[in-house]
Amino acid sequence: MTGPDWETGNLLDVLGDPLCRQTLVIAYDSQISATTLANRLDVSPPTVYRRVNSLVEHELIHEHRRIDADGNHYRLFEASLDHLEVTLTKDGYEVSIRHRKDLADRFDEFWTAFASSGPRSRTERSTEPDSGTDPSSS
């Protein structure tokens, strides 16, 4: 999979950056703020934001926005990358990315598959025998 705005080589450059790789590992288990990332990586917040923005652009991290009780807006980041495969071909490299799926994504896939299965006839829906009563006769 390649994104609409980036080339495979650019993605490999991003993954070649040790701070980007460490950011993915830290943000794998839960949503984390840029300030916390900066502290854990021992770098400045602007450095973290440059890396995180690149990871978001390459669809490797999801950005979440939270608003606290005081109305302050916070950006939280969570790794979306689950699996990455790089294949060498005669024309260069191919990258295949599999993203982690949250509960909402899995439900959406289920519902889409269910809805696309099409309508079923009454006999397919019913598992009980017809009682023989006509509801219009009551």
Disulfide bonds with the S-S distance in Angstrom:
none
